């Protein structure tokens, strides 16, 4: 199992990179987990929907099922418990891509877009690699944002 945090400023290309990597990893027969971390207050279910009402009533976990899909909504009291839950899930997958969620002991890869940003979001000493449209560091592995094959090989 390999776990990576994909980090970068808004509109740097993180989501597009993750989508392309998922497609590449699936071609290779790998099992992939993708997680999107939302920093702002965000409701997974609108307040008027039943699953939200179940949570408000006190359910610890609510599942929402639809044709061939299952979504789990669980109330988690703190980040330490969240990380334990996530790490128990990670073991089921070959590759885990965390968009915007930093967890200790997992490498951080920054997506950098020179057209949108002047500086890196993370310090260079935090970074495992930089995925960008231009090379911006001599000391950190660099991959072109369009070279999905090389990026996926590096991550595997």
LUMDREN-507791 format. One line per 5 residues: their letters; for each residue y, x, z of C-alpha. Coordinates in steps of 0.5 Angstrom, whole numbers, plus 500, padded with zeros to 3 digits. Layout:
A) Y X Z ~ ...
% end
This chain:
XXXXX) 500 500 500 ~ 507 503 498 ~ 513 499 501 ~ 520 501 498 ~ 527 498 500
XXXXX) 531 497 494 ~ 539 498 496 ~ 545 498 492 ~ 552 494 491 ~ 552 487 489
XXXXX) 551 487 481 ~ 548 494 481 ~ 542 491 478 ~ 537 491 484 ~ 534 484 482
XXXXX) 533 486 475 ~ 530 492 476 ~ 525 489 481 ~ 523 484 476 ~ 522 489 471
XXXXX) 518 493 476 ~ 514 487 478 ~ 512 486 471 ~ 510 493 470 ~ 506 493 476
XXXXX) 502 487 474 ~ 500 490 467 ~ 497 495 471 ~ 493 490 475 ~ 497 491 482
XXXXX) 498 486 487 ~ 506 485 489 ~ 510 482 494 ~ 517 482 493 ~ 522 480 499
XXXXX) 529 478 498 ~ 534 479 504 ~ 540 475 504 ~ 545 477 509 ~ 549 471 509
XXXXX) 547 465 513 ~ 543 461 508 ~ 538 455 509 ~ 532 455 505 ~ 531 448 505
XXXXX) 537 443 505 ~ 538 439 512 ~ 536 433 509 ~ 530 435 506 ~ 523 434 510
XXXXX) 522 441 512 ~ 528 442 515 ~ 528 436 519 ~ 521 439 521 ~ 524 445 523
XXXXX) 530 442 527 ~ 525 437 531 ~ 521 444 534 ~ 516 446 529 ~ 515 453 529
XXXXX) 512 454 522 ~ 513 449 516 ~ 509 450 509 ~ 512 447 503 ~ 507 446 498
XXXXX) 507 444 490 ~ 503 445 485 ~ 500 452 485 ~ 505 454 490 ~ 506 455 497
XXXXX) 512 457 501 ~ 512 458 509 ~ 518 457 513 ~ 518 460 520 ~ 523 461 525
XXXXX) 523 468 528 ~ 527 469 534 ~ 529 477 533 ~ 528 482 528 ~ 523 486 531
XXXXX) 518 480 531 ~ 520 479 524 ~ 518 486 522 ~ 512 485 525 ~ 510 479 521
XXXXX) 512 482 515 ~ 508 489 516 ~ 502 485 517 ~ 503 481 511 ~ 505 488 507
XXXXX) 497 490 508 ~ 495 485 503 ~ 499 488 497 ~ 499 494 493 ~ 506 495 492
XXXXX) 512 491 497 ~ 519 491 494 ~ 524 489 499 ~ 531 487 496 ~ 536 489 501
XXXXX) 532 489 507 ~ 532 496 511 ~ 526 498 515 ~ 525 504 519 ~ 519 509 516
XXXXX) 520 506 509 ~ 524 509 503 ~ 530 507 500 ~ 532 507 493 ~ 539 506 491
XXXXX) 540 502 484 ~ 547 505 482 ~ 551 502 476 ~ 557 507 474 ~ 561 501 471
XXXXX) 561 497 478 ~ 561 502 483 ~ 565 508 485 ~ 560 511 491 ~ 553 510 493
XXXXX) 552 505 498 ~ 547 509 502 ~ 548 516 505 ~ 544 521 500 ~ 540 523 506
XXXXX) 537 516 507 ~ 535 516 500 ~ 528 517 497 ~ 531 516 489 ~ 537 513 485
XXXXX) 536 509 479 ~ 542 509 475 ~ 545 509 468 ~ 548 516 470 ~ 545 522 474
XXXXX) 550 522 480 ~ 546 527 485 ~ 543 534 484 ~ 539 533 490 ~ 535 526 490
XXXXX) 530 524 484 ~ 534 520 479 ~ 531 515 474 ~ 534 512 468 ~ 535 504 470
XXXXX) 532 503 463 ~ 526 507 464 ~ 521 502 468 ~ 515 506 466 ~ 517 513 469
XXXXX) 520 509 475 ~ 513 505 476 ~ 509 511 476 ~ 514 515 481 ~ 513 509 486
X) 506 509 485
% end
